[in-house]
Amino acid sequence: MTPPFTVGDIQVWRIVEMPEPFMKPLAMFPDATAEIIAENRHWLEPDALCPETGKLLLTIQAYLVRTSRHTLLIDTCVGCGKSNEWYPDWHQRTDTVWLDRLAAAGAAPEQIDYVFCTHLHPDHCGWNTRLLDGRWVPTFPKARYVMARTEVEYLEAKPDNVWNENVLPVIESGQALVFDDGYALDDEVWLQPTPGHTAGHVAVRLASKGREAVMTGDMIHSPIQCPYPDWAFKYDFDKAQAVATRRAVLEAAAEHRHLVMTAHFPAPSAGYVEVRGDVFKFDYLDGK
């Protein structure tokens, strides 16, 4: 298990489900060009761009966070047994490697106090539930699941497998904590609205002893979006809003020296942002 990193007295572990060759750059980012990708291959490969497939590599992971008061998870990856026919590698998975890695970090499901959902896409809320005796039940029996009302209502209006398997069972159990305009657990953990990728997308903010961090969710997907922050993801709900949000969060992180914990960047996935002209540079914690 990778050692934790710290934000003041807060400890954070990356709980990785899988590194994934996801999509080719020109398919994922419609504004990209083959020339620009070629110019950047030298630093993208092999960790962020697969040399064999030509696809961008996205790490599917969650963050386990221990504050002075609580043990919490930020997002819950793909999960097991979930229906996802549009993406075969996520469909009906059977391995429990993510739960095993959570246990290796010293956290049993019943020890989780809160699950924070940055948004309700299948690679971010899959382990919200697991199949028990033929029905979906919350994986974390004592946790409150914190979700934006905008996200919940969007899925509820046109229910799909994510709603039926990952979200509705949590609501029916009474464990959902659905908020409207931002949510603060305490002075160490709060949520920041970061719309664009989805209408109710949020980032998770951490603070302790004068240090701050932001877990970005899908506000940013790949390190190539640092030098090219105006590249919206093909499936962003509101592409213009996603670009504006990304720039604002990265600018604030650079100005205030926030630790940035990304959802999908390669290991170690966390680092600091520097502003260089109109673009950004991501400095990983390990200095790579």
Backbone as CSV, one residue per row, in Angstrom:
resi,resn,N_x,N_y,N_z,CA_x,CA_y,CA_z,C_x,C_y,C_z
1,MET,0.845,-1.192,0.000,0.000,0.000,0.000,0.880,1.242,0.000
2,THR,0.584,2.171,-0.918,1.326,3.419,-1.000,1.168,4.196,0.295
3,PRO,2.282,4.707,0.867,2.165,5.488,2.108,1.278,6.700,1.900
4,PRO,0.625,7.151,2.977,-0.251,8.314,2.837,0.546,9.595,2.655
5,PHE,-0.125,10.614,2.105,0.439,11.949,2.169,-0.432,12.756,3.108
6,THR,0.036,13.916,3.504,-0.616,14.655,4.568,-1.003,16.061,4.124
7,VAL,-2.065,16.553,4.739,-2.493,17.947,4.630,-2.599,18.433,6.069
8,GLY,-1.542,19.053,6.574,-1.492,19.323,8.002,-1.519,18.010,8.759
9,ASP,-2.522,17.833,9.626,-2.659,16.584,10.379,-3.569,15.571,9.701
10,ILE,-4.134,15.926,8.559,-5.000,15.004,7.827,-4.143,14.034,7.025
11,GLN,-4.489,12.755,7.093,-3.796,11.731,6.309,-4.677,11.278,5.150
12,VAL,-4.050,11.074,3.987,-4.789,10.726,2.773,-4.096,9.555,2.081
13,TRP,-4.882,8.526,1.742,-4.390,7.382,0.977,-5.104,7.339,-0.366
14,ARG,-4.366,7.024,-1.420,-4.970,6.701,-2.705,-5.366,5.227,-2.687
15,ILE,-6.635,4.953,-2.980,-7.108,3.571,-3.062,-7.434,3.301,-4.526
16,VAL,-6.511,2.628,-5.215,-6.580,2.473,-6.666,-7.345,1.203,-7.020
17,GLU,-8.298,1.346,-7.926,-8.987,0.178,-8.453,-8.274,-0.350,-9.694
18,MET,-7.927,0.550,-10.627,-7.212,0.112,-11.833,-6.677,1.323,-12.588
19,PRO,-5.504,1.178,-13.212,-5.097,2.139,-14.241,-5.682,1.671,-15.569
20,GLU,-6.217,2.592,-16.341,-7.049,2.183,-17.460,-6.689,2.920,-18.750
21,PRO,-6.307,2.212,-19.844,-6.273,2.884,-21.151,-7.717,3.237,-21.538
22,PHE,-8.021,4.522,-21.625,-9.420,4.949,-21.695,-9.854,5.311,-23.110
23,MET,-9.388,6.437,-23.621,-9.760,6.879,-24.960,-8.546,7.509,-25.619
24,LYS,-8.521,7.528,-26.947,-7.456,8.235,-27.652,-7.665,9.738,-27.497
25,PRO,-6.572,10.499,-27.437,-6.683,11.926,-27.127,-7.642,12.687,-28.020
26,LEU,-7.633,12.424,-29.331,-8.482,13.193,-30.226,-9.956,12.843,-30.052
27,ALA,-10.234,11.649,-29.546,-11.617,11.278,-29.255,-12.077,11.865,-27.930
28,MET,-11.167,11.904,-26.981,-11.525,12.393,-25.646,-11.649,13.911,-25.607
29,PHE,-10.743,14.592,-26.324,-10.725,16.053,-26.324,-10.897,16.550,-27.762
30,PRO,-12.108,16.934,-28.154,-12.364,17.326,-29.546,-11.509,18.492,-30.033
31,ASP,-10.995,19.322,-29.122,-10.176,20.464,-29.531,-8.699,20.115,-29.707
32,ALA,-8.329,18.899,-29.364,-6.930,18.487,-29.517,-6.593,18.303,-30.992
33,THR,-5.311,18.339,-31.284,-4.847,18.040,-32.639,-3.751,16.989,-32.566
34,ALA,-3.579,16.261,-33.663,-2.539,15.234,-33.704,-1.162,15.852,-33.521
35,GLU,-0.966,17.062,-34.046,0.336,17.728,-33.937,0.664,18.061,-32.488
36,ILE,-0.313,18.574,-31.753,-0.068,18.933,-30.358,0.195,17.681,-29.525
37,ILE,-0.566,16.634,-29.762,-0.325,15.388,-29.018,1.077,14.871,-29.303
38,ALA,1.495,14.901,-30.565,2.835,14.436,-30.928,3.908,15.254,-30.228
39,GLU,3.693,16.550,-30.103,4.665,17.420,-29.443,4.786,17.134,-27.949
40,ASN,3.758,16.530,-27.361,3.736,16.302,-25.916,3.920,14.843,-25.514
41,ARG,4.100,13.959,-26.502,4.234,12.536,-26.179,5.413,12.276,-25.246
42,HIS,6.476,13.047,-25.372,7.693,12.754,-24.617,7.475,12.815,-23.115
43,TRP,6.552,13.653,-22.649,6.319,13.698,-21.202,5.031,12.983,-20.794
44,LEU,4.132,12.749,-21.752,2.911,12.007,-21.427,3.173,10.509,-21.297
45,GLU,4.047,9.965,-22.149,4.346,8.532,-22.103,5.391,8.238,-21.030
46,PRO,5.310,7.074,-20.400,4.294,6.024,-20.555,3.174,6.117,-19.521
47,ASP,3.282,7.058,-18.574,2.354,7.051,-17.444,0.973,7.600,-17.782
48,ALA,0.905,8.643,-18.618,-0.378,9.269,-18.922,-0.897,8.935,-20.311
49,LEU,-0.027,8.386,-21.160,-0.405,8.002,-22.518,0.231,6.658,-22.822
50,CYS,-0.597,5.687,-23.155,-0.109,4.328,-23.399,0.588,4.254,-24.759
51,PRO,1.878,3.919,-24.801,2.585,3.859,-26.088,2.031,2.787,-27.023
52,GLU,1.496,1.703,-26.458,1.015,0.599,-27.286,-0.339,0.902,-27.927
53,THR,-1.262,1.445,-27.156,-2.621,1.658,-27.656,-2.843,3.082,-28.169
54,GLY,-1.985,4.015,-27.767,-2.204,5.412,-28.113,-3.327,6.057,-27.331
55,LYS,-3.816,5.372,-26.283,-4.910,5.903,-25.469,-4.365,6.608,-24.231
56,LEU,-5.106,7.609,-23.782,-4.776,8.243,-22.515,-5.061,7.262,-21.386
57,LEU,-4.138,7.191,-20.436,-4.299,6.319,-19.280,-4.957,7.106,-18.159
58,LEU,-6.070,6.591,-17.661,-6.752,7.204,-16.529,-6.722,6.246,-15.348
59,THR,-6.257,6.716,-14.221,-6.292,5.929,-13.002,-7.696,5.998,-12.420
60,ILE,-8.282,4.847,-12.132,-9.579,4.797,-11.454,-9.284,4.581,-9.983
61,GLN,-9.613,5.573,-9.154,-9.193,5.522,-7.755,-10.120,6.358,-6.885
62,ALA,-10.021,6.103,-5.588,-10.705,6.903,-4.575,-9.650,7.393,-3.588
63,TYR,-10.069,8.255,-2.694,-9.182,8.729,-1.638,-9.787,8.412,-0.279
64,LEU,-8.999,7.769,0.558,-9.345,7.547,1.954,-8.731,8.663,2.773
65,VAL,-9.548,9.338,3.560,-9.098,10.519,4.301,-9.388,10.319,5.783
66,ARG,-8.375,10.535,6.601,-8.562,10.507,8.057,-8.261,11.893,8.617
67,THR,-9.299,12.531,9.140,-9.140,13.836,9.764,-9.055,13.639,11.273
68,SER,-9.051,14.732,12.013,-8.994,14.625,13.472,-10.290,14.075,14.051
69,ARG,-11.363,14.077,13.238,-12.673,13.665,13.750,-13.303,12.496,12.992
70,HIS,-12.955,12.339,11.722,-13.709,11.416,10.887,-12.802,10.614,9.960
71,THR,-13.345,9.470,9.506,-12.746,8.694,8.424,-13.722,8.737,7.257
72,LEU,-13.222,9.171,6.113,-14.133,9.363,4.989,-13.502,8.910,3.685
73,LEU,-14.364,8.682,2.701,-13.952,8.350,1.344,-14.401,9.454,0.403
74,ILE,-13.551,9.746,-0.587,-13.941,10.624,-1.676,-14.052,9.760,-2.925
75,ASP,-15.291,9.559,-3.377,-15.625,8.724,-4.526,-15.356,7.243,-4.240
76,THR,-15.933,6.374,-5.084,-15.843,4.936,-4.804,-15.650,4.072,-6.054
77,CYS,-15.096,4.642,-7.125,-14.661,3.861,-8.280,-15.803,3.128,-8.992
78,VAL,-15.487,1.979,-9.623,-16.435,1.291,-10.509,-17.260,0.248,-9.772
79,GLY,-16.621,-0.531,-8.890,-17.341,-1.541,-8.130,-17.474,-2.870,-8.849
80,CYS,-18.122,-3.793,-8.189,-18.315,-5.150,-8.712,-19.765,-5.381,-9.120
81,GLY,-19.924,-6.166,-10.183,-21.249,-6.591,-10.597,-22.106,-5.520,-11.212
82,LYS,-21.526,-4.340,-11.510,-22.323,-3.232,-12.010,-22.558,-3.359,-13.516
83,SER,-23.712,-2.872,-13.950,-24.094,-2.961,-15.358,-23.554,-1.750,-16.100
84,ASN,-22.668,-1.997,-17.055,-22.090,-0.888,-17.818,-21.735,-1.389,-19.210
85,GLU,-22.744,-1.618,-20.001,-22.534,-2.247,-21.299,-21.823,-1.339,-22.291
86,TRP,-21.880,-0.021,-22.065,-21.211,0.883,-23.013,-19.700,0.850,-22.842
87,TYR,-19.215,0.346,-21.665,-17.775,0.275,-21.446,-17.452,-1.088,-20.852
88,PRO,-17.091,-2.073,-21.673,-16.998,-3.469,-21.239,-16.088,-3.700,-20.036
89,ASP,-14.975,-2.964,-19.922,-14.066,-3.204,-18.802,-14.699,-2.865,-17.456
90,TRP,-15.772,-2.089,-17.469,-16.452,-1.738,-16.216,-17.694,-2.592,-15.970
91,HIS,-18.016,-3.455,-16.909,-19.273,-4.203,-16.854,-19.091,-5.522,-16.109
92,GLN,-19.902,-5.710,-15.078,-19.954,-6.972,-14.338,-18.572,-7.412,-13.853
93,ARG,-17.818,-6.484,-13.301,-16.519,-6.836,-12.734,-16.716,-7.744,-11.524
94,THR,-15.728,-8.617,-11.312,-15.841,-9.585,-10.213,-14.735,-9.463,-9.172
95,ASP,-13.683,-8.686,-9.469,-12.583,-8.628,-8.509,-12.907,-7.654,-7.380
96,THR,-12.303,-7.901,-6.225,-12.502,-7.054,-5.051,-11.211,-6.334,-4.670
97,VAL,-10.354,-6.074,-5.672,-9.054,-5.488,-5.374,-9.196,-4.146,-4.661
98,TRP,-10.222,-3.372,-5.005,-10.377,-2.067,-4.376,-10.690,-2.208,-2.882
99,LEU,-11.603,-3.119,-2.542,-11.898,-3.356,-1.126,-10.686,-3.909,-0.395
100,ASP,-9.922,-4.762,-1.065,-8.716,-5.316,-0.454,-7.703,-4.210,-0.163
101,ARG,-7.575,-3.270,-1.081,-6.627,-2.171,-0.873,-7.123,-1.204,0.203
102,LEU,-8.436,-1.037,0.288,-8.981,-0.237,1.375,-8.660,-0.883,2.724
103,ALA,-8.805,-2.193,2.788,-8.474,-2.905,4.025,-6.991,-2.792,4.346
104,ALA,-6.146,-2.849,3.310,-4.701,-2.727,3.524,-4.328,-1.356,4.072
105,ALA,-5.153,-0.355,3.794,-4.928,0.981,4.348,-5.504,1.110,5.755
106,GLY,-6.070,0.031,6.260,-6.539,0.013,7.641,-7.968,0.452,7.837
107,ALA,-8.792,0.380,6.768,-10.172,0.840,6.876,-11.136,-0.256,6.449
108,ALA,-11.921,-0.747,7.380,-13.005,-1.667,7.054,-14.234,-0.853,6.666
109,PRO,-15.135,-1.423,5.867,-16.321,-0.661,5.446,-17.099,-0.040,6.594
110,GLU,-17.205,-0.743,7.721,-17.993,-0.212,8.842,-17.289,0.921,9.589
111,GLN,-16.027,1.190,9.228,-15.299,2.286,9.863,-15.417,3.608,9.106
112,ILE,-16.051,3.593,7.948,-16.191,4.812,7.153,-17.374,5.630,7.674
113,ASP,-17.109,6.898,8.002,-18.143,7.785,8.533,-18.908,8.512,7.433
114,TYR,-18.197,8.912,6.383,-18.810,9.672,5.295,-18.241,9.206,3.961
115,VAL,-19.095,9.189,2.945,-18.686,8.983,1.553,-19.085,10.240,0.791
116,PHE,-18.105,10.948,0.248,-18.369,12.166,-0.513,-18.327,11.821,-2.006
117,CYS,-19.426,12.090,-2.704,-19.521,11.809,-4.131,-19.296,13.112,-4.891
118,THR,-18.184,13.225,-5.615,-17.960,14.434,-6.399,-19.021,14.578,-7.482
119,HIS,-19.473,13.451,-8.014,-20.569,13.413,-8.974,-20.961,11.945,-9.126
120,LEU,-22.029,11.707,-9.892,-22.605,10.369,-9.913,-22.418,9.680,-11.257
121,HIS,-21.164,9.663,-11.732,-20.806,8.862,-12.893,-20.330,7.489,-12.424
122,PRO,-20.414,6.467,-13.282,-20.214,5.085,-12.820,-18.833,4.776,-12.274
123,ASP,-17.794,5.521,-12.687,-16.454,5.265,-12.174,-16.152,6.058,-10.911
124,HIS,-17.176,6.696,-10.355,-16.988,7.485,-9.141,-17.926,7.074,-8.009
125,CYS,-18.902,6.228,-8.300,-19.843,5.852,-7.231,-20.162,4.366,-7.229
126,GLY,-19.340,3.554,-7.897,-19.654,2.138,-8.046,-19.655,1.339,-6.765
127,TRP,-18.663,1.620,-5.888,-18.612,0.899,-4.622,-19.505,1.537,-3.560
128,ASN,-20.356,2.485,-3.964,-21.384,2.958,-3.026,-22.187,1.786,-2.487
129,THR,-22.359,0.767,-3.354,-23.163,-0.388,-2.971,-22.463,-1.679,-3.380
130,ARG,-22.936,-2.761,-2.807,-22.507,-4.090,-3.237,-23.704,-5.031,-3.153
131,LEU,-23.603,-6.130,-3.881,-24.707,-7.076,-3.962,-24.665,-8.026,-2.776
132,LEU,-25.759,-8.077,-2.033,-25.856,-8.954,-0.867,-27.216,-9.652,-0.904
133,ASP,-27.180,-10.978,-0.963,-28.425,-11.767,-1.007,-29.363,-11.289,-2.114
134,GLY,-28.744,-10.979,-3.260,-29.538,-10.647,-4.428,-30.041,-9.222,-4.512
135,ARG,-29.619,-8.352,-3.599,-30.045,-6.957,-3.706,-28.884,-6.026,-3.384
136,TRP,-28.964,-4.811,-3.932,-27.914,-3.829,-3.735,-28.099,-3.142,-2.385
137,VAL,-27.027,-3.144,-1.586,-27.056,-2.501,-0.262,-25.836,-1.599,-0.136
138,PRO,-25.890,-0.581,0.708,-24.715,0.274,0.900,-23.512,-0.530,1.378
139,THR,-22.379,-0.298,0.734,-21.135,-0.988,1.113,-20.671,-0.557,2.490
140,PHE,-20.962,0.687,2.850,-20.465,1.270,4.103,-21.657,1.482,5.026
141,PRO,-21.920,0.516,5.908,-23.219,0.460,6.603,-23.468,1.592,7.587
142,LYS,-22.402,2.251,8.057,-22.575,3.316,9.046,-22.348,4.712,8.465
143,ALA,-22.045,4.779,7.169,-21.649,6.054,6.563,-22.865,6.860,6.115
144,ARG,-22.693,8.190,6.128,-23.590,9.082,5.400,-22.962,9.326,4.033
145,TYR,-23.781,9.227,3.007,-23.329,9.447,1.640,-23.735,10.861,1.231
146,VAL,-22.759,11.712,0.968,-23.016,13.118,0.711,-23.050,13.345,-0.803
147,MET,-24.218,13.793,-1.319,-24.428,13.934,-2.758,-25.174,15.232,-3.034
148,ALA,-24.837,15.882,-4.131,-25.522,17.112,-4.520,-26.933,16.801,-5.023
149,ARG,-27.889,17.622,-4.605,-29.269,17.410,-5.041,-29.391,17.479,-6.560
150,THR,-28.621,18.379,-7.192,-28.670,18.495,-8.651,-28.288,17.179,-9.310
151,GLU,-27.270,16.505,-8.766,-26.855,15.207,-9.305,-27.947,14.158,-9.111
152,VAL,-28.508,14.125,-7.922,-29.525,13.122,-7.607,-30.754,13.320,-8.477
153,GLU,-31.217,14.560,-8.601,-32.435,14.813,-9.368,-32.233,14.560,-10.855
154,TYR,-31.027,14.810,-11.351,-30.740,14.537,-12.766,-30.898,13.049,-13.064
155,LEU,-30.344,12.195,-12.201,-30.463,10.751,-12.406,-31.883,10.257,-12.166
156,GLU,-32.521,10.820,-11.145,-33.870,10.375,-10.811,-34.851,10.644,-11.945
157,ALA,-34.599,11.723,-12.705,-35.504,12.091,-13.792,-35.444,11.106,-14.955
158,LYS,-34.300,10.477,-15.138,-34.174,9.456,-16.190,-33.312,8.321,-15.642
159,PRO,-33.905,7.516,-14.771,-33.151,6.493,-14.054,-32.489,5.481,-14.970
160,ASP,-31.237,5.182,-14.649,-30.463,4.208,-15.409,-29.829,3.236,-14.433
161,ASN,-28.862,2.462,-14.903,-28.229,1.475,-14.028,-27.490,2.124,-12.866
162,VAL,-26.878,3.278,-13.109,-26.181,3.969,-12.015,-27.170,4.341,-10.921
163,TRP,-28.316,4.853,-11.321,-29.343,5.203,-10.343,-29.821,3.956,-9.590
164,ASN,-30.164,2.920,-10.337,-30.762,1.732,-9.727,-29.782,0.948,-8.870
165,GLU,-28.515,0.924,-9.273,-27.545,0.081,-8.577,-26.700,0.846,-7.559
166,ASN,-26.399,2.117,-7.828,-25.420,2.840,-7.010,-26.018,3.917,-6.117
167,VAL,-27.165,4.452,-6.509,-27.692,5.624,-5.805,-29.000,5.327,-5.069
168,LEU,-29.986,4.782,-5.756,-31.278,4.530,-5.122,-31.173,3.664,-3.858
169,PRO,-30.358,2.592,-3.848,-30.264,1.813,-2.611,-29.746,2.617,-1.420
170,VAL,-28.879,3.587,-1.674,-28.372,4.439,-0.589,-29.480,5.348,-0.071
171,ILE,-30.268,5.897,-0.994,-31.383,6.756,-0.593,-32.411,5.953,0.189
172,GLU,-32.731,4.767,-0.302,-33.741,3.942,0.371,-33.283,3.480,1.742
173,SER,-31.971,3.374,1.947,-31.454,2.969,3.259,-31.505,4.101,4.279
174,GLY,-31.761,5.323,3.823,-31.756,6.474,4.723,-30.372,7.037,4.989
175,GLN,-29.359,6.586,4.246,-27.983,7.023,4.503,-27.554,8.203,3.628
176,ALA,-28.406,8.635,2.695,-28.038,9.738,1.819,-28.188,11.072,2.547
177,LEU,-27.171,11.916,2.388,-27.236,13.293,2.856,-27.160,14.159,1.602
178,VAL,-28.304,14.630,1.150,-28.417,15.351,-0.112,-28.436,16.846,0.173
179,PHE,-27.494,17.585,-0.425,-27.356,19.014,-0.126,-27.695,19.845,-1.350
180,ASP,-27.959,21.115,-1.120,-28.389,22.008,-2.191,-27.271,22.888,-2.729
181,ASP,-26.653,23.713,-1.899,-25.736,24.753,-2.397,-24.369,24.699,-1.716
182,GLY,-23.791,23.544,-1.679,-22.517,23.400,-0.987,-22.755,22.806,0.390
183,TYR,-21.733,22.166,0.925,-21.873,21.469,2.198,-20.547,21.520,2.931
184,ALA,-20.597,21.818,4.229,-19.407,21.789,5.073,-19.619,20.776,6.187
185,LEU,-18.730,19.790,6.256,-18.784,18.837,7.362,-18.309,19.504,8.639
186,ASP,-17.194,20.218,8.527,-16.620,20.967,9.648,-15.558,21.882,9.064
187,ASP,-14.640,22.382,9.915,-13.622,23.299,9.399,-12.479,22.576,8.687
188,GLU,-12.528,21.251,8.622,-11.497,20.477,7.937,-11.942,19.953,6.574
189,VAL,-13.244,19.791,6.387,-13.763,19.183,5.150,-15.004,19.951,4.695
190,TRP,-14.988,20.401,3.444,-16.175,21.023,2.875,-16.174,20.806,1.371
191,LEU,-17.311,21.110,0.754,-17.488,20.890,-0.672,-17.568,22.226,-1.401
192,GLN,-16.944,22.268,-2.572,-16.914,23.460,-3.406,-17.612,23.145,-4.730
193,PRO,-18.688,23.857,-5.071,-19.321,23.613,-6.364,-18.338,23.856,-7.508
194,THR,-18.229,22.883,-8.394,-17.349,22.983,-9.563,-18.095,22.459,-10.791
195,PRO,-19.164,23.120,-11.199,-20.008,22.608,-12.286,-19.316,22.652,-13.630
196,GLY,-19.825,21.858,-14.527,-19.315,21.812,-15.893,-19.271,20.390,-16.410
197,HIS,-18.470,19.553,-15.751,-18.447,18.148,-16.175,-19.829,17.534,-15.983
198,THR,-20.430,17.790,-14.835,-21.854,17.553,-14.612,-22.423,18.813,-13.985
199,ALA,-23.741,18.917,-13.966,-24.364,20.146,-13.470,-24.127,20.349,-11.977
200,GLY,-24.052,19.240,-11.214,-23.883,19.354,-9.771,-22.524,18.924,-9.261
201,HIS,-21.539,18.889,-10.139,-20.205,18.442,-9.759,-19.629,19.298,-8.634
202,VAL,-18.936,18.638,-7.685,-18.279,19.348,-6.595,-16.847,18.851,-6.437
203,ALA,-16.004,19.708,-5.900,-14.678,19.319,-5.445,-14.723,19.210,-3.929
204,VAL,-13.846,18.394,-3.369,-13.771,18.221,-1.921,-12.550,18.967,-1.412
205,ARG,-12.773,19.857,-0.452,-11.706,20.671,0.107,-11.310,20.147,1.483
206,LEU,-10.011,20.159,1.746,-9.467,19.734,3.030,-8.590,20.851,3.583
207,ALA,-8.576,21.013,4.904,-7.732,22.028,5.524,-7.316,21.578,6.917
208,SER,-6.045,21.809,7.234,-5.528,21.490,8.565,-4.213,22.226,8.774
209,LYS,-4.112,22.912,9.894,-2.874,23.577,10.302,-2.298,24.485,9.210
210,GLY,-3.164,25.254,8.583,-2.723,26.207,7.583,-2.461,25.629,6.208
211,ARG,-2.643,24.338,6.034,-2.473,23.701,4.718,-3.843,23.373,4.150
212,GLU,-3.967,23.458,2.807,-5.230,23.154,2.160,-5.001,22.253,0.951
213,ALA,-6.038,21.487,0.642,-6.002,20.610,-0.530,-7.355,20.638,-1.203
214,VAL,-7.369,20.278,-2.472,-8.614,20.160,-3.217,-8.575,18.861,-4.005
215,MET,-9.592,18.007,-3.802,-9.749,16.810,-4.623,-10.695,17.189,-5.758
216,THR,-10.203,17.088,-6.995,-10.851,17.729,-8.128,-12.000,16.949,-8.735
217,GLY,-12.138,15.651,-8.439,-13.092,14.863,-9.195,-12.777,14.962,-10.678
218,ASP,-13.803,15.127,-11.510,-13.595,15.202,-12.959,-13.589,16.645,-13.460
219,MET,-13.229,17.572,-12.595,-12.965,18.937,-13.056,-11.828,18.934,-14.068
220,ILE,-10.912,17.973,-13.917,-9.821,17.772,-14.859,-9.583,16.272,-14.966
221,HIS,-9.320,15.785,-16.182,-9.177,14.349,-16.407,-7.737,13.901,-16.628
222,SER,-6.972,14.706,-17.329,-5.646,14.281,-17.784,-4.656,15.424,-17.603
223,PRO,-3.387,15.112,-17.343,-2.393,16.184,-17.228,-2.221,17.013,-18.493
224,ILE,-2.665,16.509,-19.650,-2.569,17.309,-20.871,-3.463,18.541,-20.785
225,GLN,-4.459,18.529,-19.882,-5.333,19.684,-19.720,-4.709,20.796,-18.887
226,CYS,-3.518,20.568,-18.371,-2.819,21.658,-17.691,-2.233,22.641,-18.710
227,PRO,-1.400,22.198,-19.660,-0.965,23.150,-20.686,-2.081,23.541,-21.649
228,TYR,-3.153,22.737,-21.704,-4.267,23.034,-22.602,-5.583,23.013,-21.803
229,PRO,-5.750,23.970,-20.892,-6.919,23.949,-19.998,-8.243,24.190,-20.706
230,ASP,-8.199,24.695,-21.938,-9.437,24.951,-22.674,-9.943,23.719,-23.426
231,TRP,-9.252,22.599,-23.296,-9.722,21.364,-23.910,-10.800,20.749,-23.029
232,ALA,-12.025,20.821,-23.473,-13.125,20.188,-22.744,-13.186,18.703,-23.091
233,PHE,-13.622,17.919,-22.135,-13.820,16.482,-22.332,-15.071,16.273,-23.190
234,LYS,-15.025,15.300,-24.045,-16.128,15.025,-24.971,-17.468,14.936,-24.258
235,TYR,-17.493,14.362,-23.062,-18.758,14.119,-22.378,-19.042,15.128,-21.267
236,ASP,-18.366,16.275,-21.253,-18.714,17.311,-20.288,-20.147,17.774,-20.527
237,PHE,-20.885,17.954,-19.466,-22.285,18.387,-19.537,-22.401,19.785,-20.138
238,ASP,-21.545,20.709,-19.697,-21.516,22.087,-20.197,-20.051,22.426,-20.450
239,LYS,-19.620,22.329,-21.686,-18.200,22.439,-22.006,-17.634,23.812,-21.659
240,ALA,-18.358,24.879,-21.948,-17.860,26.218,-21.621,-17.727,26.396,-20.119
241,GLN,-18.706,25.908,-19.373,-18.636,26.000,-17.918,-17.498,25.143,-17.373
242,ALA,-17.288,23.973,-17.954,-16.202,23.106,-17.507,-14.850,23.782,-17.680
243,VAL,-14.646,24.465,-18.794,-13.390,25.178,-19.035,-13.215,26.303,-18.025
244,ALA,-14.270,27.094,-17.805,-14.187,28.208,-16.859,-13.912,27.716,-15.448
245,THR,-14.579,26.631,-15.049,-14.356,26.058,-13.722,-12.929,25.565,-13.571
246,ARG,-12.428,24.854,-14.588,-11.067,24.317,-14.518,-10.042,25.440,-14.350
247,ARG,-10.188,26.478,-15.141,-9.250,27.600,-15.028,-9.312,28.236,-13.635
248,ALA,-10.516,28.433,-13.116,-10.663,29.070,-11.809,-10.042,28.234,-10.697
249,VAL,-10.280,26.925,-10.734,-9.736,26.054,-9.682,-8.215,25.973,-9.774
250,LEU,-7.686,25.835,-10.983,-6.237,25.752,-11.140,-5.558,27.073,-10.760
251,GLU,-6.159,28.190,-11.121,-5.592,29.482,-10.751,-5.565,29.658,-9.239
252,ALA,-6.650,29.280,-8.562,-6.695,29.390,-7.106,-5.692,28.450,-6.453
253,ALA,-5.565,27.242,-7.002,-4.609,26.288,-6.438,-3.187,26.798,-6.566
254,ALA,-2.874,27.419,-7.693,-1.535,27.971,-7.881,-1.298,29.162,-6.965
255,GLU,-2.283,30.042,-6.860,-2.122,31.256,-6.049,-1.951,30.936,-4.575
256,HIS,-2.728,29.963,-4.079,-2.735,29.677,-2.643,-1.923,28.446,-2.270
257,ARG,-1.261,27.858,-3.238,-0.423,26.672,-3.012,-1.226,25.531,-2.383
258,HIS,-2.416,25.287,-2.944,-3.213,24.149,-2.514,-2.630,22.869,-3.106
259,LEU,-2.611,21.813,-2.321,-2.318,20.495,-2.864,-3.497,20.065,-3.716
260,VAL,-3.235,19.645,-4.947,-4.291,19.216,-5.860,-4.266,17.691,-5.948
261,MET,-5.375,17.075,-5.556,-5.530,15.626,-5.587,-6.468,15.291,-6.737
262,THR,-5.928,14.698,-7.794,-6.733,14.458,-8.990,-7.395,13.086,-8.948
263,ALA,-8.469,12.965,-9.691,-9.170,11.684,-9.757,-8.476,10.697,-10.673
264,HIS,-7.859,11.179,-11.764,-7.450,10.266,-12.822,-6.001,10.399,-13.276
265,PHE,-5.236,11.333,-12.745,-3.835,11.455,-13.155,-3.056,10.212,-12.723
266,PRO,-1.945,9.922,-13.390,-1.116,8.778,-12.971,-0.500,9.016,-11.600
267,ALA,-0.014,7.942,-10.986,0.611,8.026,-9.665,1.760,9.034,-9.690
268,PRO,1.865,9.837,-8.630,1.116,9.801,-7.372,-0.196,10.563,-7.393
269,SER,-0.585,11.092,-8.524,-1.900,11.700,-8.764,-2.115,13.037,-8.080
270,ALA,-1.259,13.395,-7.138,-1.383,14.644,-6.398,-0.144,15.499,-6.625
271,GLY,-0.321,16.807,-6.542,0.813,17.703,-6.728,0.387,19.152,-6.619
272,TYR,1.235,20.016,-7.128,1.001,21.456,-7.038,0.977,22.060,-8.437
273,VAL,0.215,23.143,-8.572,0.026,23.805,-9.860,0.846,25.085,-9.898
274,GLU,1.508,25.308,-11.013,2.185,26.566,-11.286,1.565,27.203,-12.519
275,VAL,1.472,28.531,-12.506,0.969,29.261,-13.664,2.154,29.719,-14.500
276,ARG,2.096,29.424,-15.778,3.128,29.869,-16.714,2.442,30.505,-17.915
277,GLY,2.316,31.825,-17.865,1.588,32.528,-18.909,0.111,32.203,-18.819
278,ASP,-0.445,31.698,-19.914,-1.861,31.337,-19.955,-2.095,29.861,-19.680
279,VAL,-1.062,29.142,-19.330,-1.201,27.705,-19.123,-0.713,27.331,-17.729
280,PHE,-0.878,26.074,-17.413,-0.529,25.580,-16.088,0.447,24.416,-16.219
281,LYS,1.256,24.247,-15.192,2.153,23.104,-15.093,1.836,22.372,-13.804
282,PHE,1.785,21.042,-13.892,1.473,20.215,-12.722,2.763,19.574,-12.224
283,ASP,3.128,19.877,-10.991,4.302,19.293,-10.357,3.872,18.188,-9.413
284,TYR,4.137,16.943,-9.790,3.734,15.811,-8.954,4.501,15.803,-7.636
285,LEU,3.891,15.197,-6.624,4.542,15.144,-5.323,5.887,14.437,-5.353
286,ASP,6.030,13.460,-6.238,7.313,12.745,-6.298,8.325,13.437,-7.188
287,GLY,7.952,14.603,-7.738,8.895,15.394,-8.515,9.083,14.935,-9.935
288,LYS,8.265,13.981,-10.431,8.474,13.477,-11.799,7.985,14.482,-12.826
